[in-house]
Amino acid sequence: MSGSALALVLTAAICHALWNVAAKGVRGDGYLFVWWYDLWSTLLWVPVGIALLARAGWPWSWGLLFGPLVSAAVHIVYQLALQTGYNRADLGVVYPVARGVGPLLTMAAALAALHERPGRTGVLGALAILLGIVVVTGGRGGPDRHRAMLGVRWGVLTGAAIAGYTLWDDHAMTSLALLPVTYFAFGSACQTAMLSIGLHRHDTSRLGTVLHRHWRQVGVVAVLSPLAYILVLEAMRTTPVSLVAPVRESSIVIGSLLAWWLFKESDPVRKVIGAGAVLLGIGLMVVSG
């Protein structure tokens, strides 16, 4: 990995951890919050995406249409699952579980569908991720245990979506050769449109209240989430996803430390150790590939 690619991915990891902290600070009204930050992202990035498309000579392909559409559908699952998890459980549980489950599911799919053998290093990586998840969800029983298990459930669903959009993004950047910013911008517009269709199922009278209370978080997510995403897409253009993925996941440890510092979540040392084990496992699985 080149120095420029490493800088891109590390910056993306910091941005990713920071916007997740902002999202964790929102209680309730998850659907409306997600709709707001998707709308702001669309308004911010679509003009940039169109400008870059025009600068490139308006290259057209069907991939420019269905690529962002598929990405948007998977990202909506990711966003809503993540926000629900943060509303019901600790960031120090949901975040590392979500980021660790993606590689595990990818390996499971390869074993089931492609009959691949992960090798000893890959198996050790998978075991390290599972051990890390056990560590971050361990501790006291009772309500704390129930809250931790809720975090695992929503983290697993979020991780499944992460695996889906990561593989699709890699395909969009390499096989479809789409422009990263344009691809993201059009995907964001599709997300906003899809979420708008479902707004009638929620209390839309609270839209103004949600924005008034959480405009700072909306702004942070609308700026930093796309920035982190675009930086990773840019790195994928020159660097294999197998190298990008583990460096990107350094955000796991950053997020766990911020969860302890800002939200005073319990057992910070245990959660950071577990997050570190998840990060180590991801690295081992990538090396084995």
N, C-alpha and C positions, 0 to 999 in steps of 0.2 A: 504494500500500500504506500503510495506516494505521500509526501508531507502535506501537500495541499488537500488530498483526499482525507487524510487523518484529521486535519484541522476542521474540515467540513463536518465530519461525522461526530467529532467530540463537541463541537459547537451545537450540533443538532441534539446531542444527548443532554446538554445543559438546558437548552430551550425546552426539550420534552419534559424534563423533570419539573421545570418551573411552571409550565402551563398545567401540568397535572396537579400541582399544589394549588393553583388558582381554582381549578375545577372542584377540588376537594372542599374548598371553602364555601361552596353553594349547597344549601340544604333544601331539599324538595324542589318541585317544579323542574325536574330534570329535562323533560321533553322541551319545555319552553326555553330553558337555558341553552340547550343544544341548538335549537332553531335560531336563537338570537346570534350565537357566535358563528354558525354557518352562514347566516345572512351577512354579517359584518365581513366575514372572510370573502364571501362572493363579491361584495361591493368593493373590497380592497384589491382583490387579485384578478378579477375578470378583465378590467381595463389593461392591466399589465400583461396578462396572457394574450389578449387580442393584439396588443402593440408588438409583442415579440413574434406572434404569428405573422403579422403584416411585415415585420422586418425580415423574416425568413422567406418572404415571397408567397405567402398564403399556401403553403403545402397542404394538400387535402388527401385524406385517406379515410376509409371506413373505420379504421382504428381510432381516429380522432373523435368519432361519434360513439362507438360502443365501448372503447377503452375507458373513458371517464365514467360512463354509465354503470359499468360493472363495478368499478372502484367505488362509486358513490353508494351503491346498494350494500356492499360489504362494510363500508365505513360507517354507515348509519347504525348497523348492528353493533359495531365496535363502540361508537360514541354513546349510544343509549345504554349498553351493557356496562360500560365503564362508569358513567354517571350514576347509574343505579347502584353499582357496587360501592362507590364513594359515599353515597347517601346512607348506606346500610352497614358499612364496615370500615375498618381502618385503611388508610392509604398504604401503611406499612405492610399490609397483607395483600390487598387487591393488586397493587402495582407489581411487586415481584412475581406473584402468581401469574398475572396476565402476561408479563414479558417472558416468563419461563416456559409457559405451556405451548407457545407457538412452535419452538424447535421440537418439543416432544411429539406434538401432533404431526409435524412434517416427517419425523422419523417413523412414526407408526404407519403413516400413509405409504411411505416407501417400502416398509416391510410387508404390508398387506397387499398393495397393488403391484409393486414392482419386484417383490421378492428380493430386495437388497439386503445385504448384511452390513450392519453398522460398524462392525469391528470392535475390538476391546476398548479403544479410546472412546468410541461413540457410546458404548454401554456405560462406561464410567461417567461420561457426561450426563447421560439420562438419569443415572442414579444420584449424581450430585444435585441435579435440578429437583428431583423428588425429595431428597434429604433437605434441601433448602426450603422447599415448600412446607415440609413437616416442621422445620425449626420455626419459621415465621408464624405458623399457625398454632404452635404449642403454647404452653403456659398454663394459666389457671383454668378451672372448669367453670360451670355455670353460665351466666350471661356472656362472659368474655369468650368462652368456648363457642357458644352459639354464634356470636358476632364474627368470630374468626372463620367458622365454617361457611357463613354467608359470603364472606370475602373470598373464600376459595371458589364457591360456585360461580359468582359473578366474574371472578378473575379467570376461571377456565373458559367461560363463554367469550370474554374479551380476548383471551389468548387465541381462541379458535379463529376469531375474526382477524386478529393480527396476522396469523399464519396465512389466511386467505388473501388479504390485501397485499402482504409482502410478496407473495409468489406472483400475484397478478401485476403488481407494480414492476417487478423485475422483467416480466414478459413485455409490459408496455414500453419500458425503457430500452430493452435490447432488441426484441423481435419486431415490435411495432415502431421503434425509433421515434417516439413522440417527444416533443419538447417538455421538459419537466414542469415549468411554470404554467404553460398552457394546459397541460394535462391536469395539473392540480386545480387550476382555476375553473376549468369546465366541469371537473368532478365536483367541486364545491357548489357550483350552480345547480348541478343535478341533485345534490344532497338537499339543498334548500328547497328546491321544487318538490322533491319527494316528501320531505317533512311537512311542507305546507299543506299537502293533500291530507295529512293526518291531524292537522291542527284542530279540526272540528270535534275531535274526540277528547279534547282537553279544554280546560277553563281558559279560553282566550281572553277573558276579561282581566286576567292576571298578567298579560303580556307586558303592559306598562309597568306594573309593580315589579316584575322580575327584572326588567331593564333598569329601573330606578335603583333597586337594591344592589344589583350585581353588575353594573355597567363596567366597573373596573375589571372584574373577572372575565366578563365577555370580551373586553378589549384585549386583555392579556392572552386569552386562548385564541382569539381571532388573529392575532399577530404572530405569537410564538409557535402555535401548532402548525400553521402552514409553513412558517420559516423552517422549523425542524424537519418537516416532511420534504420540502423542496431541497434542502441541503443534502438529505440522504439520497433523493432521486438523482441529484447532480453527481454525487459520489458514485452511484451505481452505473453511471454512463462510462466511467473509466476503470472501475474497480469491481471485481466479482462480488456478488451478494454474500458469498461465504466469508469474505473478509469484512464487509461492511457491517453485517449483522452483529457479531460479538462486540465490536467497538461501540456500536450504537447502544447496546444494552448496558453500558456503563451507567446509564441513567438510573438503573435499578438501585444502585448504592446511593447515588445522589438523592434520589427521591426518598429513600428510607431515612437518610440523615435529616432531610428537610421535614419529614413527617414527625420525627422526634422533636426537632427544634421548634417548629411552628405550631404543631397541634398537640404537643406533649403526650403523644401516644405512649402506651405502656410498653415496658420491656424493650427499650431501644437497642441495647447491645445485642440481644437475641435476634431481633429483626434484621439488624445490619449484618450479623454473621450469616443468617439465613439468606439474605439478599446476595451476599458475597458468594455463597455456595451456588446459588442459581446462576450468577454471572460466570463462575468458574465452569459450571456444567455446560453452559452455552458455548463457551470457548472450546472445551474439549470436543463437543459434538461437531463444531465447525472444523477443527483440526482433523477429526476422523474422516470428514467428507472430502 
